Every structure is written in structure tokens, then in C-alpha cells.
Amino acid sequence: MECLTCGSDCTRNGTERDGTQKWTCKNTECTKRYFTDKDVGVTTDKPGTSKPKVGMSMNEFKKKYDTDYIVNTRVSKVMGQLSKNLIYEKSDVVKLTQLSNSYPGLSDKLAEFEDQQGRTNSRTFYGHPETIAQLKEQAKLM
């Protein structure tokens, strides 16, 4: 289950007397951490029976169809997880985002990470900011 407010994962948190499932958002900074099936559009006529949710939340829509949101979240996540003392070719970073090289806005978003980017000849490399700085200092990358 995803939180309606922030899109983070949620955990089950017991049931109400009418059989409605209660949920807690795992994101401690979420503005609405607690909600029930009724908040998500699942109705319970009697305990043990529920009707499926119809429609999708704004966060579900963004995660599925908003190309800017998809590019920003995936690239930011990947760039934040690059290991020190490892260097990645651009194609490796693109693979880690699980997007195609021609995905709209991908190249522009990657270009924003100047401190994690270096070039040599015609190839672009990415890495942890300290690793890239060290390679530029040694004149291995531009």
C-alpha cells in the first residue's frame, strides 16, 4: 500500500471494529501518517469483504505517467547512491535508472550533476563527487 500523501510504503496497523484496515505511513515526516481503507477508496460492507479501489492518487499518477517526476526521482536516487572509488560510464548510469537513453529529459537531468561528471575524449563518466574531483585533480578527467 502506498501513502496517499507522500507515496511512501505503508504498513498494516490493525483493524477498526467494522473490519476496515488501518495503515501507517513509513515516512516519519509525512503530514498524514495514519489512514484507513476508506481513505483510499476501499469500502467494507461487512468484515472480510472489500471493493477494489477505483481511480488513482496524484502520487500514483506521477509515478506512472509524469516524465519529469520519473526522471527527477530516478536520476537523483541513482546519483545519490554512486559508490566512492568507482567510476561509471554514462550508459551504466542510464541502466541504473531503468530508463532508455532517449527518455525525455534524461540527458538534461544528468547534466545537472556537474560535480559528479567528468569527460575524457568522447566519453562521459559519473561517480561520487569526491571520486570525480580526485580524477579531475589528477588530470584524468576534464
DSSP file (Angstrom, degrees, kcal/mol; ACC not computed):
  #  RESIDUE AA STRUCTURE BP1 BP2  ACC     N-H-->O    O-->H-N    N-H-->O    O-->H-N    TCO  KAPPA ALPHA  PHI   PSI    X-CA   Y-CA   Z-CA
    1    1 A M              0   0    0      0, 0.0     9,-1.8     0, 0.0     2,-0.4   0.000 360.0 360.0 360.0 138.3    0.0    0.0    0.0
    2    2 A E  B     -A    9   0A   0      7,-0.2     7,-0.2    23,-0.1     2,-0.1  -0.823 360.0-106.6-104.3 144.8    1.3    3.5   -0.8
    3    3 A C     >  -     0   0    0      5,-2.9     4,-0.9    -2,-0.4    56,-0.1  -0.441  19.4-140.5 -66.1 138.2    0.6    6.6    1.3
    4    4 A L  T  4 S+     0   0    0     28,-0.2    55,-0.4     2,-0.1    54,-0.2   0.785  98.0  42.8 -69.5 -27.6   -1.9    8.9   -0.3
    5    5 A T  T  4 S+     0   0    0     27,-0.3    -1,-0.1    53,-0.1    28,-0.1   0.936 133.3   8.3 -87.1 -52.3    0.1   12.0    0.8
    6    6 A C  T  4 S-     0   0    0     26,-0.2    -2,-0.1     2,-0.1    -1,-0.0   0.574  89.0-122.1-112.9 -11.4    3.8   11.2    0.1
    7    7 A G     <  +     0   0    0     -4,-0.9    -3,-0.1     1,-0.2     3,-0.1   0.474  62.9 139.7  84.9   1.3    3.7    7.9   -1.9
    8    8 A S        -     0   0    0      1,-0.1    -5,-2.9    -6,-0.1    -1,-0.2  -0.229  61.9 -84.5 -71.8 166.7    5.9    6.0    0.6
    9    9 A D  B     -A    2   0A   0     -7,-0.2    17,-2.5    16,-0.1    18,-0.3  -0.369  45.5-154.2 -68.9 152.4    5.3    2.5    1.6
   10   10 A C  E     -B   25   0B   0     -9,-1.8     2,-0.3    15,-0.2    15,-0.2  -0.885   3.2-143.0-126.4 158.5    2.8    1.8    4.4
   11   11 A T  E     -B   24   0B   0     13,-2.6    13,-2.4    -2,-0.3     2,-0.1  -0.894  29.9 -98.9-120.2 153.5    2.3   -1.0    6.9
   12   12 A R  E     -B   23   0B   0     -2,-0.3    11,-0.3    11,-0.2     3,-0.1  -0.429  32.1-172.2 -68.2 143.0   -0.9   -2.5    8.3
   13   13 A N  E     -     0   0B   0      9,-3.0    10,-0.1     1,-0.6    -1,-0.1  -0.349  48.1 -79.3-136.3  53.9   -1.8   -1.1   11.7
   14   14 A G  E     -     0   0B   0      8,-0.1     8,-2.6     7,-0.0    -1,-0.6  -0.223  54.3 -83.7  82.4-173.5   -4.7   -3.3   12.9
   15   15 A T  E     -B   21   0B   0      6,-0.2     6,-0.2    -3,-0.1     2,-0.1  -0.947  28.9-121.3-133.1 154.3   -8.4   -3.1   12.0
   16   16 A E    >   -     0   0    0      4,-2.7     3,-2.0    -2,-0.3     6,-0.0  -0.362  41.9 -94.7 -84.9 173.3  -11.3   -1.0   13.2
   17   17 A R  T 3  S+     0   0    0      1,-0.3    -1,-0.1     2,-0.1    -2,-0.0   0.818 124.9  55.8 -60.3 -31.9  -14.5   -2.5   14.6
   18   18 A D  T 3  S-     0   0    0      2,-0.1    -1,-0.3    28,-0.1     0, 0.0   0.412 123.6-102.5 -83.3   5.1  -16.2   -2.5   11.2
   19   19 A G  S <  S+     0   0    0     -3,-2.0    29,-0.3     1,-0.3     2,-0.2   0.453  71.3 149.5  91.2   1.0  -13.3   -4.5    9.7
   20   20 A T        -     0   0    0     24,-0.1    -4,-2.7     1,-0.1    -1,-0.3  -0.512  48.2-121.1 -70.7 131.4  -11.7   -1.5    7.9
   21   21 A Q  E     -B   15   0B   0     -2,-0.2    16,-1.8    -6,-0.2     2,-0.3  -0.533  21.7-146.5 -74.9 135.4   -7.9   -1.9    7.6
   22   22 A K  E     - C   0  36B   0     -8,-2.6    -9,-3.0    -2,-0.2     2,-0.3  -0.804  15.1-163.5-101.4 147.6   -5.8    0.8    9.3
   23   23 A W  E     -BC  12  35B   0     12,-3.2    12,-1.8    -2,-0.3     2,-0.4  -0.926  11.5-155.1-131.2 152.2   -2.5    1.8    7.7
   24   24 A T  E     -BC  11  34B   0    -13,-2.4   -13,-2.6    -2,-0.3    10,-0.2  -0.998  22.0-127.9-128.4 128.6    0.6    3.7    8.9
   25   25 A C  E     -B   10   0B   0      8,-3.2   -15,-0.2    -2,-0.4   -16,-0.1  -0.540   9.9-144.3 -72.2 137.3    3.0    5.6    6.5
   26   26 A K  S    S+     0   0    0    -17,-2.5     2,-0.8    -2,-0.2    -1,-0.1   0.670  78.1  94.2 -76.4 -17.2    6.6    4.6    7.0
   27   27 A N    >   -     0   0    0    -18,-0.3     3,-1.6     1,-0.2    -2,-0.1  -0.677  63.1-161.2 -79.0 110.6    7.8    8.1    6.2
   28   28 A T  T 3  S+     0   0    0     -2,-0.8    -1,-0.2     1,-0.3     5,-0.1   0.672  88.7  55.5 -69.0 -16.0    8.1    9.8    9.6
   29   29 A E  T 3  S+     0   0    0      3,-0.1    -1,-0.3     4,-0.0     2,-0.1   0.386  79.1 123.6 -95.5   3.1    7.9   13.3    8.1
   30   30 A C    <   -     0   0    0     -3,-1.6     3,-0.4     1,-0.1    -5,-0.0  -0.379  61.5-139.4 -66.7 140.5    4.6   12.6    6.3
   31   31 A T  S    S+     0   0    0      1,-0.3     2,-0.4     2,-0.1    -1,-0.1   0.742  98.5  34.9 -74.8 -22.9    1.9   15.1    7.1
   32   32 A K        +     0   0    0      1,-0.1   -27,-0.3     3,-0.0    -1,-0.3  -0.780  67.8 163.0-131.7  90.4   -0.8   12.4    7.2
   33   33 A R        +     0   0    0     -2,-0.4    -8,-3.2    -3,-0.4     2,-0.4   0.721  59.9  55.0 -82.7 -22.2    0.8    9.2    8.6
   34   34 A Y  E     +C   24   0B   0    -10,-0.2     2,-0.3   -12,-0.0   -10,-0.2  -0.937  60.8 140.8-120.5 134.3   -2.3    7.3    9.6
   35   35 A F  E     -C   23   0B   0    -12,-1.8   -12,-3.2    -2,-0.4     2,-0.2  -0.961  32.1-129.3-157.9 173.2   -5.3    6.4    7.4
   36   36 A T  E >>  -C   22   0B   0     -2,-0.3     4,-1.0   -14,-0.2     3,-0.9  -0.707  38.3 -94.5-123.4 173.6   -7.8    3.6    6.6
   37   37 A D  H >>>S+     0   0    0    -16,-1.8     5,-2.5     1,-0.3     4,-0.6   0.844 122.7  62.8 -55.3 -34.6   -9.1    1.7    3.6
   38   38 A K  H >45S+     0   0    0      1,-0.2     3,-0.7   -17,-0.2    -1,-0.3   0.861  98.5  54.8 -61.3 -35.5  -11.9    4.2    3.5
   39   39 A D  H <45S+     0   0    0     -3,-0.9    -1,-0.2     1,-0.2    -2,-0.2   0.803 109.1  48.6 -65.9 -29.1   -9.4    7.0    2.8
   40   40 A V  H <<5S-     0   0    0     -4,-1.0    -1,-0.2    -3,-0.6    -2,-0.2   0.472 124.2 -99.5 -92.6  -2.4   -8.1    5.0   -0.2
   41   41 A G  T <<5S+     0   0    0     -3,-0.7     2,-0.6    -4,-0.6    13,-0.2   0.573  81.4 128.4  97.9   9.4  -11.4    4.3   -1.7
   42   42 A V      < -     0   0    0     -5,-2.5     2,-0.4    -6,-0.1    -1,-0.3  -0.878  40.9-161.5 -97.4 125.6  -11.9    0.7   -0.5
   43   43 A T        -     0   0    0     -2,-0.6     8,-1.6     8,-0.3     2,-0.6  -0.838   7.2-150.0-109.2 146.9  -15.3    0.3    1.2
   44   44 A T        -     0   0    0     -2,-0.4     6,-0.2     6,-0.2   -24,-0.1  -0.956  13.2-177.3-118.1 116.2  -16.2   -2.5    3.5
   45   45 A D  S    S-     0   0    0     -2,-0.6    -1,-0.2     4,-0.4     5,-0.1   0.890  80.6 -12.3 -75.9 -41.0  -19.8   -3.7    3.7
   46   46 A K  S >  S-     0   0    0      3,-0.5     3,-2.1   -27,-0.1    -1,-0.3  -0.970  98.7 -65.7-153.0 158.5  -19.0   -6.2    6.4
   47   47 A P  T 3  S+     0   0    0      0, 0.0   -28,-0.1     0, 0.0     3,-0.1  -0.146 118.7  22.1 -51.5 135.8  -15.8   -7.6    7.8
   48   48 A G  T 3  S+     0   0    0    -29,-0.3     2,-0.4     1,-0.2   -29,-0.1   0.287 105.2  88.8  92.1 -10.2  -13.8   -9.6    5.3
   49   49 A T    <   +     0   0    0     -3,-2.1    -3,-0.5     2,-0.0    -4,-0.4  -0.976  48.0 166.6-122.3 135.6  -15.3   -8.2    2.1
   50   50 A S        -     0   0    0     -2,-0.4    -6,-0.2    -6,-0.2    -8,-0.1  -0.984  29.9-128.5-143.4 154.4  -14.0   -5.1    0.3
   51   51 A K        -     0   0    0     -8,-1.6    -8,-0.3    -2,-0.3     3,-0.1  -0.820  38.1-103.8-101.3 143.0  -14.5   -3.5   -3.0
   52   52 A P        -     0   0    0      0, 0.0     2,-0.1     0, 0.0    -9,-0.1  -0.268  39.6 -99.7 -67.0 152.0  -11.4   -2.6   -5.2
   53   53 A K        -     0   0    0    -11,-0.1     2,-0.4     1,-0.0   -12,-0.1  -0.430  32.8-151.3 -68.7 141.0  -10.2    1.0   -5.4
   54   54 A V        +     0   0    0    -13,-0.2     2,-0.1    -2,-0.1    -1,-0.0  -0.955  59.6  10.0-115.8 136.3  -11.2    2.9   -8.5
   55   55 A G  S    S-     0   0    0     -2,-0.4     2,-0.3     2,-0.0    -2,-0.0  -0.331  81.0 -97.8  90.2-178.0   -9.0    5.7   -9.8
   56   56 A M        -     0   0    0     -2,-0.1     2,-0.0     4,-0.0    -2,-0.0  -0.986  25.0-111.1-143.6 153.2   -5.5    6.6   -8.7
   57   57 A S     >  -     0   0    0     -2,-0.3     4,-2.4     1,-0.1     5,-0.2  -0.272  36.9-105.7 -75.0 167.1   -3.9    9.1   -6.3
   58   58 A M  H  > S+     0   0    0      1,-0.2     4,-2.8   -54,-0.2     5,-0.2   0.893 122.7  51.9 -60.2 -40.2   -1.8   12.0   -7.6
   59   59 A N  H  > S+     0   0    0    -55,-0.4     4,-2.5     2,-0.2    -1,-0.2   0.899 108.5  49.9 -65.5 -39.9    1.3   10.2   -6.5
   60   60 A E  H  > S+     0   0    0      2,-0.2     4,-1.4     1,-0.2    -1,-0.2   0.916 112.0  48.9 -63.0 -41.9    0.3    7.1   -8.3
   61   61 A F  H  X>S+     0   0    0     -4,-2.4     4,-3.1     2,-0.2     5,-0.7   0.939 111.8  48.3 -61.9 -47.6   -0.3    9.1  -11.4
   62   62 A K  H  X5S+     0   0    0     -4,-2.8     4,-1.1     1,-0.2     8,-0.3   0.926 110.5  51.0 -59.5 -46.5    3.1   10.9  -11.1
   63   63 A K  H  <5S+     0   0    0     -4,-2.5    -1,-0.2     1,-0.2    -2,-0.2   0.793 120.6  35.2 -62.5 -27.9    5.0    7.7  -10.6
   64   64 A K  H  <5S+     0   0    0     -4,-1.4    -2,-0.2    -3,-0.3    -1,-0.2   0.829 135.3   9.9 -95.9 -36.2    3.4    6.1  -13.7
   65   65 A Y  H  <5S+     0   0    0     -4,-3.1     2,-1.0    -5,-0.2    -3,-0.2   0.640  91.9  97.3-125.7 -19.3    2.9    9.0  -16.2
   66   66 A D     X< -     0   0    0     -4,-1.1     4,-2.6    -5,-0.7     5,-0.2  -0.655  49.3-168.1 -83.1 102.7    4.7   12.2  -15.2
   67   67 A T  H  > S+     0   0    0     -2,-1.0     4,-2.7     1,-0.2     5,-0.2   0.863  85.2  52.5 -61.9 -37.9    8.0   12.1  -17.2
   68   68 A D  H  > S+     0   0    0      2,-0.2     4,-2.8     1,-0.2    -1,-0.2   0.938 111.9  45.8 -62.3 -46.0    9.6   15.0  -15.2
   69   69 A Y  H  > S+     0   0    0      2,-0.2     4,-2.6     1,-0.2     5,-0.3   0.924 113.6  49.5 -61.8 -45.6    8.8   13.3  -11.9
   70   70 A I  H  X S+     0   0    0     -4,-2.6     4,-2.4    -8,-0.3     5,-0.3   0.939 114.4  43.9 -60.8 -48.9   10.1    9.9  -13.1
   71   71 A V  H  X S+     0   0    0     -4,-2.7     4,-2.6     1,-0.2     5,-0.4   0.945 114.9  49.0 -62.7 -48.6   13.4   11.4  -14.4
   72   72 A N  H  X S+     0   0    0     -4,-2.8     4,-1.9    -5,-0.2     5,-0.2   0.921 115.8  41.7 -59.9 -46.4   14.0   13.6  -11.4
   73   73 A T  H  X S+     0   0    0     -4,-2.6     4,-2.0    -5,-0.2    -1,-0.2   0.923 118.1  44.3 -71.0 -43.1   13.3   10.8   -8.8
   74   74 A R  H  X S+     0   0    0     -4,-2.4     4,-2.4    -5,-0.3     5,-0.2   0.936 117.0  43.8 -68.9 -45.1   15.2    8.0  -10.6
   75   75 A V  H  X S+     0   0    0     -4,-2.6     4,-3.0    -5,-0.3     5,-0.3   0.933 114.5  50.0 -66.7 -44.6   18.3   10.1  -11.5
   76   76 A S  H  X S+     0   0    0     -4,-1.9     4,-1.8    -5,-0.4    -1,-0.2   0.906 112.2  48.5 -60.0 -41.4   18.5   11.7   -8.1
   77   77 A K  H  X S+     0   0    0     -4,-2.0     4,-0.7    -5,-0.2    -1,-0.2   0.939 114.1  45.2 -63.7 -47.6   18.3    8.3   -6.4
   78   78 A V  H >< S+     0   0    0     -4,-2.4     3,-1.1     1,-0.2     4,-0.4   0.932 113.1  49.5 -63.4 -46.4   20.9    6.8   -8.6
   79   79 A M  H >< S+     0   0    0     -4,-3.0     3,-0.7     1,-0.3    -1,-0.2   0.832 108.6  54.0 -65.0 -31.4   23.3    9.7   -8.4
   80   80 A G  H 3< S+     0   0    0     -4,-1.8    -1,-0.3    -5,-0.3    -2,-0.2   0.655 109.0  49.6 -74.3 -15.6   23.0    9.7   -4.6
   81   81 A Q  T << S+     0   0    0     -3,-1.1    -1,-0.2    -4,-0.7     2,-0.2   0.345  75.1 127.1-106.7   5.0   23.9    6.0   -4.4
   82   82 A L    <   -     0   0    0     -3,-0.7     2,-0.1    -4,-0.4    45,-0.1  -0.471  60.2-123.1 -67.4 131.7   27.1    6.1   -6.6
   83   83 A S    >   -     0   0    0     -2,-0.2     3,-1.2     1,-0.1    45,-0.7  -0.415  20.7-106.1 -79.6 147.7   29.9    4.5   -4.6
   84   84 A K  T 3  S+     0   0    0      1,-0.2    -1,-0.1    43,-0.1     3,-0.1  -0.371 103.4  21.7 -65.4 150.6   33.2    6.1   -3.8
   85   85 A N  T 3  S+     0   0    0      1,-0.2     2,-0.4    43,-0.1    -1,-0.2   0.603 102.7 104.8  64.7  14.5   36.2    4.9   -5.8
   86   86 A L    <   -     0   0    0     -3,-1.2    42,-0.6     2,-0.0     2,-0.4  -0.968  55.1-156.6-120.8 143.7   34.0    3.6   -8.6
   87   87 A I  E     -D  127   0C   0     -2,-0.4     2,-0.4    40,-0.1    40,-0.2  -0.949   7.2-159.3-119.6 140.1   33.6    5.2  -11.9
   88   88 A Y  E     -D  126   0C   0     38,-3.2    38,-3.2    -2,-0.4     2,-0.1  -0.962  14.0-131.3-123.7 132.1   30.5    4.7  -14.1
   89   89 A E  E >>  -D  125   0C   0     -2,-0.4     4,-1.8    36,-0.2     3,-0.7  -0.411  35.1-107.4 -70.9 158.7   30.1    5.3  -17.8
   90   90 A K  H 3> S+     0   0    0     34,-1.7     4,-2.5     1,-0.3     5,-0.2   0.893 121.3  56.6 -55.9 -41.2   27.1    7.2  -18.8
   91   91 A S  H 3> S+     0   0    0      1,-0.2     4,-2.0     2,-0.2    -1,-0.3   0.843 104.6  53.2 -61.8 -32.5   25.5    4.0  -20.2
   92   92 A D  H <> S+     0   0    0     -3,-0.7     4,-2.1     2,-0.2    -1,-0.2   0.913 109.2  47.9 -66.8 -42.5   25.9    2.4  -16.8
   93   93 A V  H  X S+     0   0    0     -4,-1.8     4,-1.5     2,-0.2    -2,-0.2   0.911 110.3  52.0 -64.5 -42.2   24.1    5.3  -15.1
   94   94 A V  H  X>S+     0   0    0     -4,-2.5     5,-1.3     1,-0.2     4,-0.7   0.912 109.4  50.4 -60.8 -42.4   21.3    5.1  -17.6
   95   95 A K  H ><5S+     0   0    0     -4,-2.0     3,-1.0     1,-0.2    -1,-0.2   0.896 106.5  55.1 -61.7 -40.1   20.9    1.4  -17.0
   96   96 A L  H 3<5S+     0   0    0     -4,-2.1    -1,-0.2     1,-0.3    -2,-0.2   0.807 104.6  53.3 -64.7 -29.3   20.7    2.0  -13.2
   97   97 A T  H 3<5S-     0   0    0     -4,-1.5    -1,-0.3    -3,-0.3    -2,-0.2   0.661 104.1-134.2 -77.2 -14.8   17.8    4.5  -13.7
   98   98 A Q  T <<5 +     0   0    0     -3,-1.0     2,-0.3    -4,-0.7    -3,-0.2   0.809  66.7 118.5  61.5  32.6   16.0    1.7  -15.7
   99   99 A L  S   <S-     0   0    0     -5,-1.3    -1,-0.3     4,-0.0     2,-0.2  -0.823  70.4-102.4-118.5 161.8   15.1    4.3  -18.3
  100  100 A S    >   -     0   0    0     -2,-0.3     3,-1.9     1,-0.1     6,-0.1  -0.510  31.1-114.3 -81.1 156.6   16.0    4.3  -22.0
  101  101 A N  T 3  S+     0   0    0      1,-0.3     6,-0.2    -2,-0.2    -1,-0.1   0.761 117.8  50.4 -60.1 -26.2   18.8    6.6  -23.2
  102  102 A S  T 3  S+     0   0    0      4,-0.1    -1,-0.3     2,-0.1     3,-0.1   0.264  77.1 136.8 -97.7  11.2   16.3    8.6  -25.2
  103  103 A Y    X   -     0   0    0     -3,-1.9     3,-2.0     1,-0.1     4,-0.4  -0.367  69.8 -94.0 -60.5 134.1   13.8    9.1  -22.3
  104  104 A P  T 3  S+     0   0    0      0, 0.0   -33,-0.2     0, 0.0    -1,-0.1  -0.264 105.2   3.5 -56.8 124.3   12.5   12.7  -22.4
  105  105 A G  T 3> S+     0   0    0     -3,-0.1     4,-2.1   -34,-0.1     5,-0.2   0.338  94.5 115.1  87.4  -6.0   14.6   14.9  -20.1
  106  106 A L  H <> S+     0   0    0     -3,-2.0     4,-2.4     1,-0.2     5,-0.2   0.941  77.2  45.7 -64.3 -48.9   17.1   12.3  -19.0
  107  107 A S  H  > S+     0   0    0     -4,-0.4     4,-2.0     1,-0.2    -1,-0.2   0.900 113.2  50.8 -62.0 -41.2   20.2   13.9  -20.6
  108  108 A D  H  > S+     0   0    0      1,-0.2     4,-0.8     2,-0.2    -1,-0.2   0.904 111.1  48.2 -63.1 -41.5   19.2   17.3  -19.2
  109  109 A K  H >< S+     0   0    0     -4,-2.1     3,-0.8     1,-0.2     4,-0.4   0.907 110.5  50.9 -67.2 -41.5   18.8   15.9  -15.7
  110  110 A L  H >< S+     0   0    0     -4,-2.4     3,-1.5     1,-0.2    -1,-0.2   0.876 103.9  59.5 -62.4 -36.2   22.2   14.1  -15.9
  111  111 A A  H 3< S+     0   0    0     -4,-2.0    -1,-0.2     1,-0.3     3,-0.2   0.751  92.4  68.4 -64.6 -23.7   23.9   17.3  -17.0
  112  112 A E  T << S+     0   0    0     -3,-0.8     2,-1.1    -4,-0.8     3,-0.3   0.700  84.3  73.6 -68.0 -19.1   22.7   19.0  -13.7
  113  113 A F    X   +     0   0    0     -3,-1.5     3,-1.4    -4,-0.4    -1,-0.2  -0.433  55.9 150.7 -94.7  59.9   25.1   16.8  -11.8
  114  114 A E  G >   +     0   0    0     -2,-1.1     3,-1.5     1,-0.3    -1,-0.2   0.848  68.1  57.5 -60.8 -37.3   28.3   18.6  -12.8
  115  115 A D  G 3  S+     0   0    0     -3,-0.3    -1,-0.3     1,-0.3    18,-0.2   0.607 110.6  44.8 -72.3  -9.6   30.1   17.7   -9.6
  116  116 A Q  G <  S+     0   0    0     -3,-1.4    11,-1.6    16,-0.1     2,-0.4   0.127 103.6  82.7-115.3  18.5   29.6   14.0  -10.4
  117  117 A Q  E <   +E  126   0C   0     -3,-1.5     2,-0.3     9,-0.2     9,-0.2  -0.958  45.8 166.6-130.3 141.5   30.5   14.2  -14.0
  118  118 A G  E     -E  125   0C   0      7,-2.4     7,-3.4    -2,-0.4     2,-0.4  -0.984  17.6-145.5-148.1 157.2   33.8   14.1  -16.0
  119  119 A R  E     +E  124   0C   0     -2,-0.3    23,-2.9     5,-0.2     2,-0.3  -0.923  12.9 179.5-126.5 150.1   34.8   13.7  -19.6
  120  120 A T  E >   -E  123   0C   0      3,-2.0     3,-2.6    -2,-0.4     2,-0.2  -0.952  69.6 -37.4-145.7 131.0   37.7   12.1  -21.4
  121  121 A N  T 3  S-     0   0    0     -2,-0.3    -2,-0.0     1,-0.3    20,-0.0  -0.377 125.5 -27.7  51.3-117.6   37.9   12.0  -25.1
  122  122 A S  T 3  S+     0   0    0     -2,-0.2     2,-0.3    -3,-0.1    -1,-0.3   0.239 117.5  97.3-110.1  13.0   34.3   11.5  -26.3
  123  123 A R  E <   - E   0 120C   0     -3,-2.6    -3,-2.0   -33,-0.0     2,-0.5  -0.805  58.6-147.3-108.1 145.5   33.1    9.6  -23.2
  124  124 A T  E     - E   0 119C   0     -2,-0.3   -34,-1.7    -5,-0.2     2,-0.3  -0.925  16.9-169.4-110.2 133.4   31.2   10.9  -20.2
  125  125 A F  E     -DE  89 118C   0     -7,-3.4    -7,-2.4    -2,-0.5     2,-0.3  -0.882   4.5-161.8-121.6 153.2   31.8    9.3  -16.8
  126  126 A Y  E     +DE  88 117C   0    -38,-3.2   -38,-3.2    -2,-0.3     2,-0.3  -0.920  21.8 137.7-129.9 156.3   29.9    9.7  -13.5
  127  127 A G  E     -D   87   0C   0    -11,-1.6   -40,-0.1    -2,-0.3   -43,-0.1  -0.971  57.4 -43.9-173.7-176.3   30.9    8.9   -9.9
  128  128 A H     >  -     0   0    0    -45,-0.7     4,-2.4   -42,-0.6     3,-0.4  -0.400  60.8-113.8 -61.7 143.7   30.8   10.1   -6.3
  129  129 A P  H  > S+     0   0    0      0, 0.0     4,-2.4     0, 0.0     5,-0.2   0.852 116.7  50.7 -52.9 -38.8   31.7   13.8   -6.1
  130  130 A E  H  > S+     0   0    0      2,-0.2     4,-2.1     1,-0.2     5,-0.1   0.893 110.4  49.2 -67.1 -39.0   35.0   13.0   -4.3
  131  131 A T  H  > S+     0   0    0     -3,-0.4     4,-2.1     2,-0.2    -1,-0.2   0.923 113.0  46.3 -66.0 -44.8   36.0   10.4   -6.8
  132  132 A I  H  X S+     0   0    0     -4,-2.4     4,-2.3     2,-0.2     5,-0.2   0.913 112.2  51.2 -64.4 -43.2   35.3   12.7   -9.8
  133  133 A A  H  X S+     0   0    0     -4,-2.4     4,-2.3    -5,-0.3    -1,-0.2   0.902 110.1  50.0 -60.7 -41.5   37.2   15.6   -8.0
  134  134 A Q  H  X S+     0   0    0     -4,-2.1     4,-1.7     2,-0.2    -1,-0.2   0.913 111.4  47.7 -64.1 -43.7   40.2   13.4   -7.4
  135  135 A L  H  <>S+     0   0    0     -4,-2.1     5,-2.8     2,-0.2     6,-1.2   0.853 112.6  49.1 -68.2 -34.4   40.3   12.2  -11.1
  136  136 A K  H ><5S+     0   0    0     -4,-2.3     3,-1.2     4,-0.2    -1,-0.2   0.887 108.9  53.1 -69.5 -38.4   40.0   15.8  -12.3
  137  137 A E  H 3<5S+     0   0    0     -4,-2.3    -2,-0.2     1,-0.3    -1,-0.2   0.849 109.2  48.9 -63.4 -35.0   42.8   16.9  -10.0
  138  138 A Q  T 3<5S-     0   0    0     -4,-1.7    -1,-0.3    -5,-0.1    -2,-0.2   0.393 115.9-118.9 -83.6   1.9   45.0   14.1  -11.5
  139  139 A A  T < 5S+     0   0    0     -3,-1.2    -3,-0.2     2,-0.2    -2,-0.1   0.759  82.4 121.0  63.8  27.8   44.0   15.4  -14.9
  140  140 A K  S   <S+     0   0    0     -5,-2.8     2,-0.3    -6,-0.2    -4,-0.2   0.749  77.5  28.2 -86.3 -28.0   42.4   12.0  -15.8
  141  141 A L              0   0    0     -6,-1.2   -21,-0.2    -9,-0.1    -2,-0.2  -0.919 360.0 360.0-129.4 156.9   39.1   13.7  -16.5
  142  142 A M              0   0    0    -23,-2.9   -22,-0.1    -2,-0.3   -24,-0.1   0.382 360.0 360.0-104.9 360.0   38.0   17.1  -17.6
